[in-house]
Amino acid sequence: MGATQLTTTGGTETFPRAQVIRFRRSSIPSPSPPLVFDAARLRHESNIPTQFIWPEEDKPCLEAEEIHVPVIDIHGFLSGTGPAAAETLEIIREACKKHGVFQVVNHGVDTGLVTEAYRCMDEFFGMPLTEKQRAQRKTGESYGYASSFTGRFSSNLPWKETFSFRHAADPDSAGHAEVEDYFVHVLGDSFRQIGRVFHEYCKEMNRLALEIMELLSMGLGVERTYFTDVYKVNDSVMRLNHYPPCQKPDLTLGTGPHCDPTSLTILHQDEVGGLQVFIDEKWHSVRPIRDAFVINIGDTLMALCNGIFKSCLHRAVVNSKTPRNSMAFFLCPTMEKVLSPPSELVDDEHPRKYPDFTWSQLLEFTQKHYRADTMTLNVFSEWLLKNQTTTHPASKKLK
């Protein structure tokens, strides 16, 4: 297939030609009125719209080999009752250095809450399109209902609909039911109870995220509370994903190949399955494990680790018979937090790979300038260095 060299902030790197093509294509916005993705109708179409047909090099392997990513007993580790701590940390460290994905069990999240959250998802996504569009995401925003990415792009569209909302964690305002208020604001008072369910779910995800950050700090050999101090006040995003059946699942993708630009993703997938991760130069399926959460390293955390822990390259496939749901909590720092790796991770042998930046800068880049894919962090770093100013606190050059 051939390869191409690109100069990034980490030096000159070689990428598969298809990956570079994807990079060049991804920043092209939709030039025409958007297609409407109506899941209730399109799930029965034998000929899917061409906008959802992916290039040959990206088309899914529906029978991808299953891979068993590490499963960590998080309560056992933190309480000292699980396997040897050193062994657990080594498993986490190796997984994050190689591919950026592992799973956690015994996490303390009530199974009844997870079940109720899925019931609420079914209620929302089961509504007619016009009802869901009351929460329509506005251009340039990252919250609200989106029927695929039809409003942003004209090709390589994902076969899914999503509903995203903000969860800002601040110990000083812990009593504020922000998620509940959002549901009432965009959908009406009849959705107050659903808002309460997802508010509680987000609170649990935030707790779990901070515990995982503690593990990752230890795995890197820095102060145990380093990352929890960075993220104890955060501005995170919760996303509900619904992947309807597709009569031509071999032509499209539920989610295209990408690394999350956020810091940490906590994913719960239902029993249908469809998550695939790219490990050892090929795609592997990650079978759902009851009561387990899949943990993905994102680009922002990779930058904070000075490239030691890797973003997880992943995608989702669909099938022709069964709808699939998943819930993803994206841990993000506060918008104007200047992100820089701890000094212990930078030395002559490990120079800075990425410039300082704020989450607001990366978020704006992915919302307005670039479609998140396999090279987002490198391209963003180059863009930031070229556009930096002397007045912004995140304009610090690489050392």
Buried (B, 14 or more C-beta within 10 A) or exposed (E): EEEBEBEBBBEEEEBBEBBBBBBEBBEEEBEEEBBEBBBEEBBEEEEBBEBBBBEEEBBBEBEBEEBEBBEBBBBBBBEEEBEEEEEBBEBBBEBBBEBBBBBBBBBEBEEEBBEBBBEBBEEBBEBEBEEBBEBEBEEEEBBBBBBBBBBBBBBBBBBBBBBBBBBBBEEEEEEEBBBBEBBBEBBEEEBBEBBBBBBBBBBBBBBBBBBBBBBBBBBBEBEEBBBBEBBBBBBBBBBBBBBBBBBBBEBBBBBBBBBBBBBBBBBBBBEBBBBBBBBEEEBBBBBBBEEBBBBBBBBBBBBBBBBBBBBBBBBBBBBEEBBBBBBBBBBBBBBEBBBBBBEEBBEEEEEBBBBBBBBBBBBBBBBEEBBBBBBBBBBBBBBBBEEBEEEBEBBBEEE
